[in-house]
Structure formats: structure tokens, C-alpha cells
Amino acid sequence: MTLVVKAFALISILVLSACSSDDAHDQESVDEIKVYSGQIYGTTYSIKIADVHPKKINAMIVDELNRIDYVFSTYKQSSLISKLNRNEKVETTEEFDYVLDLAMSISNLTGGAFNPYDKNGLDFSGIAKGYAIDKIGELFERNSIYNYFIEIGGEIKAVGSKHRENWVFAIESPTNTKKTPYIAFKVPQSGISLATSGEYRESDHIWGSGPRDIISITVISNNVASADAWATAMYVMGKDKALAIAEEYEIPIFLIDESGTSIQSTRWSMIPL
């Protein structure tokens, strides 16, 4: 089974955390949560920080998101991936090779259900958004920020807490026309990296043959890039194969099938959410 992924503005996870606004983007007081948001990669992002941090962190976030866009975007003619797809003589970078290796590894583990190639060449739209979240997390830790919540288009990385409370995320109900939570979870303070895949808000944005008997599937992994790719592959593989591979590789997944019933893998139930 071969799949070409086109992931656009799917918002598949709701963020349930009370936060303050941040028009000035300055340092926060002890109990204030700063919010930085905008648009990138054809979707939106929302980032919350519960630590004292540099006044220029917003500019640093935007710069990093844009830098990654000029590596992996197939919509920017000057991006590295676009040049490679035109067979221009350019050298790949260490991070490009990392993402390609990760994509191919998951492709091999899923029998080609995740495929970073389409008819025009390489396409990392099913993994690059998750990678961008991982890089923002690295940016924060370099700046001694250890309590944060990053969400881009529904994919999430959260670490620490919002002062005295756990961060909270909710899987969106895929059967309601309005965005409402299906179920909410507390994020362990040790952190979490997850991604959700589904087409209930935007049909036909994931290509590939499969039973399409999953409405929504959420995957937890060691990093968001991996979770992003696994969620896409498992959505196309269908409920039975997704559950089987999740058990085989001990991957935490939470899926909602076409009847509206939720099913968890063994590893999901072992995480203290």
C-alpha cells in the first residue's frame, strides 16, 4: 500500500488551557502565561510559556518557523526541497537528512503506508510540521524555558506545567460540526509529544488507499515528527492494522472509529494522563 501525504490546515486537537494575552510580548510576571500565536504552514500555531523568558522570544519563534519553511515547503520555489525536486545542484543539510531518514524508517515499518514521495518528488508535509514543533522545543530549552505548550495545526509538544497546574489537551470530537472536545487529558509534567490525523474537518487531504474506518487517530511518540508520520500512516492503514502495529511496536494510540467508538492501545492506557 502506497500513500502520498498532503497535510494542510487540519485542526484535530483542542487546547484547553486558560492563558493571558500578550500584545507587547514582554517578560511575564511570576504567575502569568504568555501566548504567542500566528499562521504558518497553511495553518495556525499557538504557543504558551509559563517561564520567564527573553523579551525577543516571539521574534525567535517566528524566525525558526520561517527558517524551517524554507527548508521543507514544496510551495516555496526557493526552499531546499523545491530545489532538490527540480534536480538543482544543492547539498542537503543534516536536518534534512534526519527528516528524510525518519520518514523512510516509518515508511519501512508501515510497509509503505507513509511515503515521503509524490509524483513531483519529495514531500515532507506529513512530517515537517511535527519536526518544526520539536525544533521550537529545542529553542526553548536553549533559552532555559522548561514549562511550555506548543501547538501547530493540532500537533502538540508540552513540557512542565502552567505554574501549579498540569497542561491539558483534548482530542476534538470528530462527529460534531462545531469544535468541541471528545475527551480531555492532563499532560504529565515530564512532557508529551503527540499528533492527530483525520479528515473530518478537511476531506481528501490525505491520499492513499485504505479502509477509511478511522475518523480520528492520535499518536504519542518520543518526538512530534515521529508522531506526525505515524498518525498519518495509521489513519490510512485503518483500524485493524493500526491497532496491530501499535501493539507490535508498543506505540500509544487513541482512535475514534467510524461508529464514534474510542479504542486505546495498551501503551496509551499505561501513560499517566
Residue, then its C-alpha position, 0 to 999 in steps of 0.5 A: m500500500t502506497l500513500v502520498v501525504k498532503a497535510f494542510a490546515l487540519i485542526s484535530i486537537l483542542v487546547l484547553s488551557a486558560c492563558s493571558s494575552d500578550d500584545a507587547h510580548d514582554q517578560e511575564s510576571v511570576d504567575e502569568i502565561k504568555v501566548y504567542s500565536g500566528q499562521i504558518y504552514g497553511t495553518t495556525y500555531s499557538i504557543k504558551i510559556a509559563d517561564v520567564h523568558p527573553k523579551k525577543i522570544n516571539a521574534m525567535i519563534v517566528d524566525e525558526l518557523n520561517r527558517i524551517d519553511y524554507v527548508f521543507s515547503t514544496y510551495k516555496q520555489s526557493s526552499l531546499i526541497s523545491k530545489l532538490n525536486r527540480n534536480e538543482k545542484v544543492e547539498t542537503t543539510e543534516e536536518f534534512d537528512y534526519v527528516l528524510d531518514l525518519a520518514m523512510s524508517i516509518s515508511n519501512l515499518t508501515g510497509g509503505a503506508f507513509n511515503p515521503y514521495d509524490k509524483n513531483g518528488l519529495d514531500f515532507s508535509g506529513i512530517a515537517k510540521g511535527y519536526a518544526i514543533d520539536k525544533i521550537g522545543e529545542l529553542f526553548e530549552r536553549n533559552s532555559i524555558y522548561n514549562y511550555f505548550i506548543e501547538i501547530g495545526g493540532e500537533i502538540k509538544a508540552v513540557g512542565s506545567k502552567h505554574r501549579e497546574n498540569w497542561v491539558f489537551a483534548i482530542e476534538s470530537p470528530t462527529n460534531t460540526k462545531k469544535t468541541p472536545y471528545i475527551a480531555f487529558k492532563v499532560p504529565q509534567s515530564g512532557i508529551s509529544l503527540a499528533t492527530s490525523g483525520e479528515y473530518r474537518e478537511s476531506d481528501h487531504i490525505w491520499g492513499s488507499g485504505p479502509r477509511d474506518i478511522i475518523s480520528i487517530t492520535v499518536i504519542s511518540n518520543n518526538v512530534a515528527s515521529a508522531d506526525a508520520w505515524a498518525t498519518a500512516m495509521y489513519v490510512m492503514g485503518k483500524d485493524k492494522a493500526l491497532a496491530i502495529a501499535e501493539e507490535y511496536e508498543i506505540p500509544i494510540f487513541l482512535i475514534d472509529e467510524s461508529g464514534t467508538s474510542i479504542q486505546s492501545t495498551r501503551w496509551s492506557m499505561i501513560p499517566l494522563 
